[in-house]
Amino acid sequence: MAGKSTFGELWGFLKVRKKWWLAPIIIMMLFVGALLVFAQTSALAPFIYAIF
């Protein structure tokens, strides 16, 4: 499977193994990661960090 992206590998794993319950967990992890990256470069950082 040379040339397959990480997301492609993950999607293939979810399809073959029928682990659909992992999808919401992965989506939330990506969302929180994006929020933290956004918080570092934003003037709203003190308010976003207060959420956690």
C-alpha distance matrix in Angstrom:
0.0 3.8 6.4 6.0 9.4 11.1 12.9 10.1 8.8 12.5 13.3 10.9 12.6 15.9 15.6 14.7 17.0 19.7 20.4 21.9 24.6 22.3 21.9 25.5 25.2 22.2 24.1 27.2 25.6 24.3 27.8 29.7 27.6 28.3 31.9 32.3 30.9 33.4 36.1 36.0 36.8 39.2 42.9 42.2 40.7 43.6 43.6 39.9 40.1 43.1 40.9 39.1
3.8 0.0 3.8 5.6 8.8 11.1 13.5 11.2 10.5 14.2 15.3 13.7 15.4 18.6 18.6 18.1 20.3 22.9 23.1 24.5 27.0 24.3 23.8 27.1 26.7 23.4 25.0 28.1 26.2 24.6 28.0 29.8 27.3 27.9 31.6 31.7 30.0 32.5 35.3 34.8 35.4 38.1 41.8 41.5 39.9 43.0 43.2 39.5 39.8 42.9 41.0 39.2
6.4 3.8 0.0 3.8 6.4 9.6 11.6 9.7 10.1 13.6 14.5 13.7 15.8 18.6 18.7 18.9 21.2 23.3 23.3 24.1 26.6 23.8 22.7 25.9 25.6 22.1 23.3 26.4 24.6 22.5 25.8 27.8 25.2 25.3 29.1 29.4 27.4 29.7 32.7 32.2 32.5 35.1 38.9 38.7 37.3 40.6 40.7 37.2 37.6 40.9 39.0 37.5
6.0 5.6 3.8 0.0 3.8 6.7 8.2 6.0 6.5 10.0 10.7 10.1 12.3 14.9 15.1 15.7 17.8 19.7 19.7 20.4 22.8 20.2 19.0 22.3 22.1 18.7 19.9 23.1 21.6 19.7 23.0 25.1 22.8 23.1 26.8 27.3 25.7 27.9 30.9 30.8 31.3 33.6 37.4 36.8 35.5 38.6 38.5 34.9 35.4 38.5 36.3 34.9
9.4 8.8 6.4 3.8 0.0 3.8 5.4 5.0 6.2 8.6 9.8 10.5 12.3 14.3 15.3 16.5 18.1 19.6 18.9 19.2 21.3 18.3 16.9 19.8 19.5 15.9 16.9 20.0 18.3 16.2 19.5 21.5 19.2 19.3 23.1 23.6 21.9 24.1 27.1 27.0 27.6 29.9 33.6 33.1 31.7 34.9 34.8 31.2 31.7 34.8 32.7 31.4
11.1 11.1 9.6 6.7 3.8 0.0 3.8 5.4 5.1 6.2 8.6 9.8 10.6 12.4 14.3 15.4 16.3 17.8 16.5 17.0 18.6 15.3 14.4 17.1 16.4 12.8 14.3 17.1 15.2 13.5 17.0 18.7 16.5 17.3 20.9 21.2 20.0 22.5 25.1 25.2 26.1 28.4 32.1 31.2 29.6 32.6 32.5 28.8 29.1 32.1 30.0 28.3
12.9 13.5 11.6 8.2 5.4 3.8 0.0 3.8 5.4 5.0 6.0 8.5 9.7 10.5 12.2 14.2 15.2 15.9 14.7 14.5 16.3 13.4 11.7 14.5 14.4 10.8 11.7 15.0 13.8 11.8 15.1 17.4 15.7 16.0 19.5 20.5 19.5 21.5 24.3 24.9 25.7 27.6 31.2 30.1 28.8 31.8 31.3 27.6 28.2 31.0 28.6 27.4
10.1 11.2 9.7 6.0 5.0 5.4 3.8 0.0 3.8 5.4 5.1 6.1 8.6 9.9 10.5 12.2 14.1 15.1 14.8 14.8 17.4 14.9 13.3 16.6 17.0 13.7 14.6 18.1 17.2 15.4 18.5 21.0 19.5 19.7 23.2 24.3 23.3 25.1 28.0 28.6 29.3 31.1 34.8 33.7 32.5 35.5 34.9 31.2 32.0 34.7 32.2 31.0
8.8 10.5 10.1 6.5 6.2 5.1 5.4 3.8 0.0 3.8 5.5 5.1 6.2 8.7 9.9 10.6 12.0 13.8 13.3 14.3 16.6 13.9 13.3 16.8 16.5 13.5 15.4 18.5 17.2 16.1 19.6 21.5 19.9 20.9 24.3 24.9 24.2 26.5 29.1 29.5 30.6 32.6 36.2 35.0 33.5 36.3 35.8 32.1 32.4 35.1 32.6 31.0
12.5 14.2 13.6 10.0 8.6 6.2 5.0 5.4 3.8 0.0 3.8 5.4 5.1 6.2 8.7 10.0 10.5 11.7 10.4 11.1 13.0 10.2 9.6 13.1 12.8 9.9 12.0 15.1 14.0 13.3 16.6 18.6 17.5 18.6 21.8 22.6 22.4 24.5 26.9 27.7 29.0 30.7 34.2 32.7 31.2 33.7 33.1 29.3 29.7 32.2 29.5 27.9
13.3 15.3 14.5 10.7 9.8 8.6 6.0 5.1 5.5 3.8 0.0 3.8 5.4 5.1 6.2 8.6 10.0 10.3 9.9 9.8 12.6 10.6 9.2 12.8 13.6 11.0 12.2 15.8 15.6 14.6 17.4 19.9 19.2 19.8 22.9 24.3 24.0 25.7 28.3 29.4 30.5 31.9 35.3 33.7 32.6 35.2 34.2 30.5 31.3 33.6 30.7 29.5
10.9 13.7 13.7 10.1 10.5 9.8 8.5 6.1 5.1 5.4 3.8 0.0 3.8 5.5 5.1 6.1 8.4 9.7 10.4 11.2 14.3 12.7 12.1 15.9 16.5 14.2 15.8 19.2 18.8 18.1 21.0 23.3 22.5 23.4 26.5 27.6 27.3 29.2 31.8 32.7 33.8 35.4 38.8 37.3 36.0 38.7 37.8 34.0 34.6 37.0 34.1 32.7
12.6 15.4 15.8 12.3 12.3 10.6 9.7 8.6 6.2 5.1 5.4 3.8 0.0 3.8 5.5 5.3 5.8 7.9 7.8 9.7 12.2 10.4 10.9 14.7 14.6 12.8 15.2 18.1 17.5 17.5 20.6 22.4 21.8 23.2 26.1 27.0 27.1 29.2 31.4 32.3 33.8 35.4 38.8 37.1 35.5 37.9 37.1 33.3 33.5 35.7 32.9 31.2
15.9 18.6 18.6 14.9 14.3 12.4 10.5 9.9 8.7 6.2 5.1 5.5 3.8 0.0 3.8 5.7 5.5 5.5 5.0 6.0 8.9 7.8 7.9 11.7 12.3 11.1 13.0 16.0 16.1 16.3 18.9 20.9 20.9 22.2 24.7 26.0 26.5 28.2 30.4 31.7 33.2 34.4 37.6 35.6 34.3 36.6 35.4 31.7 32.2 34.1 31.0 29.5
15.6 18.6 18.7 15.1 15.3 14.3 12.2 10.5 9.9 8.7 6.2 5.1 5.5 3.8 0.0 3.8 5.8 5.4 7.2 7.7 11.3 11.1 10.7 14.3 15.6 14.4 15.8 19.0 19.4 19.3 21.7 24.1 24.1 25.0 27.6 29.2 29.4 30.9 33.3 34.7 35.9 37.1 40.3 38.4 37.3 39.7 38.4 34.7 35.4 37.3 34.1 32.9
14.7 18.1 18.9 15.7 16.5 15.4 14.2 12.2 10.6 10.0 8.6 6.1 5.3 5.7 3.8 0.0 3.8 5.6 8.1 10.0 13.2 12.9 13.4 17.1 17.8 16.8 18.7 21.7 21.7 21.9 24.6 26.6 26.4 27.7 30.3 31.6 31.8 33.7 35.9 37.1 38.5 39.9 43.2 41.3 40.0 42.2 41.1 37.4 37.8 39.8 36.6 35.1
17.0 20.3 21.2 17.8 18.1 16.3 15.2 14.1 12.0 10.5 10.0 8.4 5.8 5.5 5.8 3.8 0.0 3.8 5.5 8.5 10.9 10.8 12.3 15.7 16.0 15.5 17.9 20.4 20.4 21.2 23.8 25.5 25.5 27.2 29.6 30.6 31.3 33.3 35.2 36.4 38.2 39.4 42.6 40.5 39.0 41.0 39.9 36.2 36.3 38.1 35.0 33.2
19.7 22.9 23.3 19.7 19.6 17.8 15.9 15.1 13.8 11.7 10.3 9.7 7.9 5.5 5.4 5.6 3.8 0.0 3.8 5.6 8.4 9.4 10.5 13.6 14.6 14.7 16.5 19.0 19.7 20.5 22.7 24.5 25.1 26.5 28.6 30.1 31.0 32.6 34.4 36.1 37.7 38.6 41.6 39.3 38.1 40.0 38.6 35.0 35.4 36.9 33.6 32.1
20.4 23.1 23.3 19.7 18.9 16.5 14.7 14.8 13.3 10.4 9.9 10.4 7.8 5.0 7.2 8.1 5.5 3.8 0.0 3.8 5.4 5.8 7.8 10.7 11.1 11.5 13.7 15.8 16.3 17.5 19.7 21.3 21.9 23.6 25.6 26.9 28.0 29.7 31.3 32.9 34.8 35.7 38.6 36.2 34.9 36.6 35.3 31.6 31.9 33.4 30.1 28.5
21.9 24.5 24.1 20.4 19.2 17.0 14.5 14.8 14.3 11.1 9.8 11.2 9.7 6.0 7.7 10.0 8.5 5.6 3.8 0.0 3.8 5.3 5.5 8.1 9.8 10.4 11.6 13.9 15.2 16.1 17.7 19.7 20.8 22.0 23.8 25.5 26.7 28.0 29.7 31.7 33.3 33.9 36.7 34.2 33.2 35.0 33.3 29.8 30.4 31.8 28.3 27.2
24.6 27.0 26.6 22.8 21.3 18.6 16.3 17.4 16.6 13.0 12.6 14.3 12.2 8.9 11.3 13.2 10.9 8.4 5.4 3.8 0.0 3.8 5.5 6.5 7.6 9.4 10.9 12.1 13.6 15.4 16.6 18.0 19.6 21.2 22.5 24.1 25.7 27.0 28.3 30.4 32.3 32.7 35.3 32.6 31.4 32.9 31.2 27.7 28.2 29.2 25.7 24.5
22.3 24.3 23.8 20.2 18.3 15.3 13.4 14.9 13.9 10.2 10.6 12.7 10.4 7.8 11.1 12.9 10.8 9.4 5.8 5.3 3.8 0.0 3.8 5.7 5.3 6.2 8.7 10.1 10.7 12.5 14.4 15.6 16.6 18.5 20.1 21.3 22.8 24.4 25.8 27.6 29.6 30.3 33.1 30.6 29.2 30.9 29.5 25.9 26.1 27.6 24.3 22.8
21.9 23.8 22.7 19.0 16.9 14.4 11.7 13.3 13.3 9.6 9.2 12.1 10.9 7.9 10.7 13.4 12.3 10.5 7.8 5.5 5.5 3.8 0.0 3.8 5.4 5.2 6.1 8.6 9.9 10.6 12.2 14.3 15.3 16.5 18.3 20.1 21.2 22.4 24.2 26.2 27.8 28.4 31.3 28.9 27.8 29.8 28.2 24.6 25.3 26.9 23.6 22.5
25.5 27.1 25.9 22.3 19.8 17.1 14.5 16.6 16.8 13.1 12.8 15.9 14.7 11.7 14.3 17.1 15.7 13.6 10.7 8.1 6.5 5.7 3.8 0.0 3.8 5.5 5.0 6.1 8.5 9.9 10.4 12.2 14.1 15.2 16.3 18.3 19.9 20.8 22.2 24.6 26.3 26.4 29.0 26.3 25.4 27.1 25.3 21.8 22.6 23.8 20.4 19.5
25.2 26.7 25.6 22.1 19.5 16.4 14.4 17.0 16.5 12.8 13.6 16.5 14.6 12.3 15.6 17.8 16.0 14.6 11.1 9.8 7.6 5.3 5.4 3.8 0.0 3.8 5.5 5.2 6.2 8.7 9.9 10.6 12.3 14.3 15.3 16.6 18.5 19.9 20.9 23.0 25.1 25.6 28.2 25.6 24.1 25.6 24.2 20.6 20.9 22.3 19.0 17.6
22.2 23.4 22.1 18.7 15.9 12.8 10.8 13.7 13.5 9.9 11.0 14.2 12.8 11.1 14.4 16.8 15.5 14.7 11.5 10.4 9.4 6.2 5.2 5.5 3.8 0.0 3.8 5.5 5.1 6.2 8.6 10.0 10.5 12.3 14.2 15.4 16.6 18.3 19.8 21.5 23.4 24.3 27.3 25.0 23.5 25.6 24.5 20.7 21.1 23.1 20.1 18.6
24.1 25.0 23.3 19.9 16.9 14.3 11.7 14.6 15.4 12.0 12.2 15.8 15.2 13.0 15.8 18.7 17.9 16.5 13.7 11.6 10.9 8.7 6.1 5.0 5.5 3.8 0.0 3.8 5.5 5.2 6.2 8.7 9.9 10.6 12.3 14.3 15.4 16.4 18.2 20.3 21.8 22.3 25.2 22.9 21.9 24.1 22.6 18.9 19.9 21.8 18.7 17.9
27.2 28.1 26.4 23.1 20.0 17.1 15.0 18.1 18.5 15.1 15.8 19.2 18.1 16.0 19.0 21.7 20.4 19.0 15.8 13.9 12.1 10.1 8.6 6.1 5.2 5.5 3.8 0.0 3.8 5.4 4.9 6.1 8.4 9.7 10.4 12.3 14.2 15.1 16.2 18.6 20.5 20.6 23.2 20.6 19.4 21.2 19.6 16.0 16.8 18.4 15.1 14.3
25.6 26.2 24.6 21.6 18.3 15.2 13.8 17.2 17.2 14.0 15.6 18.8 17.5 16.1 19.4 21.7 20.4 19.7 16.3 15.2 13.6 10.7 9.9 8.5 6.2 5.1 5.5 3.8 0.0 3.8 5.4 5.2 6.1 8.6 9.8 10.6 12.4 14.2 15.2 16.9 19.1 19.9 22.7 20.5 18.7 20.6 19.7 16.0 16.1 18.3 15.6 14.0
24.3 24.6 22.5 19.7 16.2 13.5 11.8 15.4 16.1 13.3 14.6 18.1 17.5 16.3 19.3 21.9 21.2 20.5 17.5 16.1 15.4 12.5 10.6 9.9 8.7 6.2 5.2 5.4 3.8 0.0 3.8 5.6 5.1 6.1 8.5 9.9 10.6 12.2 14.1 15.7 17.3 18.2 21.4 19.5 18.1 20.6 19.8 16.0 16.8 19.3 16.8 15.8
27.8 28.0 25.8 23.0 19.5 17.0 15.1 18.5 19.6 16.6 17.4 21.0 20.6 18.9 21.7 24.6 23.8 22.7 19.7 17.7 16.6 14.4 12.2 10.4 9.9 8.6 6.2 4.9 5.4 3.8 0.0 3.8 5.4 5.1 6.1 8.7 9.9 10.4 12.1 14.5 15.9 16.2 19.0 16.8 15.8 18.2 16.9 13.2 14.5 16.7 14.0 13.7
29.7 29.8 27.8 25.1 21.5 18.7 17.4 21.0 21.5 18.6 19.9 23.3 22.4 20.9 24.1 26.6 25.5 24.5 21.3 19.7 18.0 15.6 14.3 12.2 10.6 10.0 8.7 6.1 5.2 5.6 3.8 0.0 3.8 5.4 5.0 6.2 8.7 9.7 10.3 12.6 14.8 15.0 17.6 15.3 13.6 15.6 14.6 10.9 11.4 13.8 11.3 10.3
27.6 27.3 25.2 22.8 19.2 16.5 15.7 19.5 19.9 17.5 19.2 22.5 21.8 20.9 24.1 26.4 25.5 25.1 21.9 20.8 19.6 16.6 15.3 14.1 12.3 10.5 9.9 8.4 6.1 5.1 5.4 3.8 0.0 3.8 5.4 5.2 6.3 8.6 9.8 11.0 13.2 14.4 17.5 15.8 13.8 16.3 16.2 12.4 12.6 15.7 13.9 12.6
28.3 27.9 25.3 23.1 19.3 17.3 16.0 19.7 20.9 18.6 19.8 23.4 23.2 22.2 25.0 27.7 27.2 26.5 23.6 22.0 21.2 18.5 16.5 15.2 14.3 12.3 10.6 9.7 8.6 6.1 5.1 5.4 3.8 0.0 3.8 5.4 5.1 6.1 8.5 10.1 11.3 12.2 15.6 14.1 12.9 15.9 15.5 11.9 13.1 16.2 14.5 14.2
31.9 31.6 29.1 26.8 23.1 20.9 19.5 23.2 24.3 21.8 22.9 26.5 26.1 24.7 27.6 30.3 29.6 28.6 25.6 23.8 22.5 20.1 18.3 16.3 15.3 14.2 12.3 10.4 9.8 8.5 6.1 5.0 5.4 3.8 0.0 3.8 5.5 5.0 6.0 8.8 10.3 10.3 13.1 11.0 9.8 12.6 11.8 8.2 9.7 12.6 11.0 11.1
32.3 31.7 29.4 27.3 23.6 21.2 20.5 24.3 24.9 22.6 24.3 27.6 27.0 26.0 29.2 31.6 30.6 30.1 26.9 25.5 24.1 21.3 20.1 18.3 16.6 15.4 14.3 12.3 10.6 9.9 8.7 6.2 5.2 5.4 3.8 0.0 3.8 5.4 4.9 6.4 9.1 10.0 12.7 11.2 8.7 11.4 11.7 8.3 8.4 11.9 11.1 10.3
30.9 30.0 27.4 25.7 21.9 20.0 19.5 23.3 24.2 22.4 24.0 27.3 27.1 26.5 29.4 31.8 31.3 31.0 28.0 26.7 25.7 22.8 21.2 19.9 18.5 16.6 15.4 14.2 12.4 10.6 9.9 8.7 6.3 5.1 5.5 3.8 0.0 3.8 5.4 5.4 7.0 9.0 12.4 11.9 9.9 13.2 14.0 10.9 11.5 15.1 14.6 14.1
33.4 32.5 29.7 27.9 24.1 22.5 21.5 25.1 26.5 24.5 25.7 29.2 29.2 28.2 30.9 33.7 33.3 32.6 29.7 28.0 27.0 24.4 22.4 20.8 19.9 18.3 16.4 15.1 14.2 12.2 10.4 9.7 8.6 6.1 5.0 5.4 3.8 0.0 3.8 5.5 5.6 6.2 9.7 9.0 8.1 11.8 12.0 9.3 11.0 14.2 13.8 14.3
36.1 35.3 32.7 30.9 27.1 25.1 24.3 28.0 29.1 26.9 28.3 31.8 31.4 30.4 33.3 35.9 35.2 34.4 31.3 29.7 28.3 25.8 24.2 22.2 20.9 19.8 18.2 16.2 15.2 14.1 12.1 10.3 9.8 8.5 6.0 4.9 5.4 3.8 0.0 3.8 5.5 5.2 7.8 6.6 4.6 8.1 8.8 6.4 7.6 10.9 11.3 11.7
36.0 34.8 32.2 30.8 27.0 25.2 24.9 28.6 29.5 27.7 29.4 32.7 32.3 31.7 34.7 37.1 36.4 36.1 32.9 31.7 30.4 27.6 26.2 24.6 23.0 21.5 20.3 18.6 16.9 15.7 14.5 12.6 11.0 10.1 8.8 6.4 5.4 5.5 3.8 0.0 3.8 5.8 8.4 8.9 6.3 9.5 11.4 9.6 9.7 13.2 14.2 14.0
36.8 35.4 32.5 31.3 27.6 26.1 25.7 29.3 30.6 29.0 30.5 33.8 33.8 33.2 35.9 38.5 38.2 37.7 34.8 33.3 32.3 29.6 27.8 26.3 25.1 23.4 21.8 20.5 19.1 17.3 15.9 14.8 13.2 11.3 10.3 9.1 7.0 5.6 5.5 3.8 0.0 3.8 7.0 8.6 7.5 11.1 12.7 11.4 12.4 15.7 16.6 17.0
39.2 38.1 35.1 33.6 29.9 28.4 27.6 31.1 32.6 30.7 31.9 35.4 35.4 34.4 37.1 39.9 39.4 38.6 35.7 33.9 32.7 30.3 28.4 26.4 25.6 24.3 22.3 20.6 19.9 18.2 16.2 15.0 14.4 12.2 10.3 10.0 9.0 6.2 5.2 5.8 3.8 0.0 3.8 5.2 5.6 9.1 10.1 9.4 11.2 13.8 14.8 16.1
42.9 41.8 38.9 37.4 33.6 32.1 31.2 34.8 36.2 34.2 35.3 38.8 38.8 37.6 40.3 43.2 42.6 41.6 38.6 36.7 35.3 33.1 31.3 29.0 28.2 27.3 25.2 23.2 22.7 21.4 19.0 17.6 17.5 15.6 13.1 12.7 12.4 9.7 7.8 8.4 7.0 3.8 0.0 3.8 5.5 7.7 8.8 9.7 11.4 13.2 14.9 16.6
42.2 41.5 38.7 36.8 33.1 31.2 30.1 33.7 35.0 32.7 33.7 37.3 37.1 35.6 38.4 41.3 40.5 39.3 36.2 34.2 32.6 30.6 28.9 26.3 25.6 25.0 22.9 20.6 20.5 19.5 16.8 15.3 15.8 14.1 11.0 11.2 11.9 9.0 6.6 8.9 8.6 5.2 3.8 0.0 3.8 5.7 5.5 6.3 8.7 10.2 11.4 13.6
40.7 39.9 37.3 35.5 31.7 29.6 28.8 32.5 33.5 31.2 32.6 36.0 35.5 34.3 37.3 40.0 39.0 38.1 34.9 33.2 31.4 29.2 27.8 25.4 24.1 23.5 21.9 19.4 18.7 18.1 15.8 13.6 13.8 12.9 9.8 8.7 9.9 8.1 4.6 6.3 7.5 5.6 5.5 3.8 0.0 3.8 5.4 5.1 6.0 8.5 10.2 11.4
43.6 43.0 40.6 38.6 34.9 32.6 31.8 35.5 36.3 33.7 35.2 38.7 37.9 36.6 39.7 42.2 41.0 40.0 36.6 35.0 32.9 30.9 29.8 27.1 25.6 25.6 24.1 21.2 20.6 20.6 18.2 15.6 16.3 15.9 12.6 11.4 13.2 11.8 8.1 9.5 11.1 9.1 7.7 5.7 3.8 0.0 3.8 5.6 5.3 6.3 9.1 10.5
43.6 43.2 40.7 38.5 34.8 32.5 31.3 34.9 35.8 33.1 34.2 37.8 37.1 35.4 38.4 41.1 39.9 38.6 35.3 33.3 31.2 29.5 28.2 25.3 24.2 24.5 22.6 19.6 19.7 19.8 16.9 14.6 16.2 15.5 11.8 11.7 14.0 12.0 8.8 11.4 12.7 10.1 8.8 5.5 5.4 3.8 0.0 3.8 5.5 5.1 6.9 9.5
39.9 39.5 37.2 34.9 31.2 28.8 27.6 31.2 32.1 29.3 30.5 34.0 33.3 31.7 34.7 37.4 36.2 35.0 31.6 29.8 27.7 25.9 24.6 21.8 20.6 20.7 18.9 16.0 16.0 16.0 13.2 10.9 12.4 11.9 8.2 8.3 10.9 9.3 6.4 9.6 11.4 9.4 9.7 6.3 5.1 5.6 3.8 0.0 3.8 5.3 5.5 7.5
40.1 39.8 37.6 35.4 31.7 29.1 28.2 32.0 32.4 29.7 31.3 34.6 33.5 32.2 35.4 37.8 36.3 35.4 31.9 30.4 28.2 26.1 25.3 22.6 20.9 21.1 19.9 16.8 16.1 16.8 14.5 11.4 12.6 13.1 9.7 8.4 11.5 11.0 7.6 9.7 12.4 11.2 11.4 8.7 6.0 5.3 5.5 3.8 0.0 3.8 5.3 5.5
43.1 42.9 40.9 38.5 34.8 32.1 31.0 34.7 35.1 32.2 33.6 37.0 35.7 34.1 37.3 39.8 38.1 36.9 33.4 31.8 29.2 27.6 26.9 23.8 22.3 23.1 21.8 18.4 18.3 19.3 16.7 13.8 15.7 16.2 12.6 11.9 15.1 14.2 10.9 13.2 15.7 13.8 13.2 10.2 8.5 6.3 5.1 5.3 3.8 0.0 3.8 5.4
40.9 41.0 39.0 36.3 32.7 30.0 28.6 32.2 32.6 29.5 30.7 34.1 32.9 31.0 34.1 36.6 35.0 33.6 30.1 28.3 25.7 24.3 23.6 20.4 19.0 20.1 18.7 15.1 15.6 16.8 14.0 11.3 13.9 14.5 11.0 11.1 14.6 13.8 11.3 14.2 16.6 14.8 14.9 11.4 10.2 9.1 6.9 5.5 5.3 3.8 0.0 3.8
39.1 39.2 37.5 34.9 31.4 28.3 27.4 31.0 31.0 27.9 29.5 32.7 31.2 29.5 32.9 35.1 33.2 32.1 28.5 27.2 24.5 22.8 22.5 19.5 17.6 18.6 17.9 14.3 14.0 15.8 13.7 10.3 12.6 14.2 11.1 10.3 14.1 14.3 11.7 14.0 17.0 16.1 16.6 13.6 11.4 10.5 9.5 7.5 5.5 5.4 3.8 0.0
